[in-house]
Amino acid sequence: MAQTPQQRAANAKFARREEAKMGKPVAPVVVKRDFKSPISKGWISTFDFPLLLLEQSCADRSGR
């Protein structure tokens, strides 16, 4: 089946557009988000300190 002049023009336009893309590097997508912890450092230290004391007391008991 033969192409119509309209199809031929559309195909030529598409070919020009695709030819222009050849050899161009694809730019990497860089997504940088600032990480924000849901818990503040103050709360972490508040809950961590008793756990450290508990861990030390358990280690002292098992060492006897």
Buried (B, 14 or more C-beta within 10 A) or exposed (E): EEEEEEEEEEEEEEEEEEEEEEEEEEEEEEEEEEEEEEEEEEEEEEEEEEEEEEEEEEEEEEEE
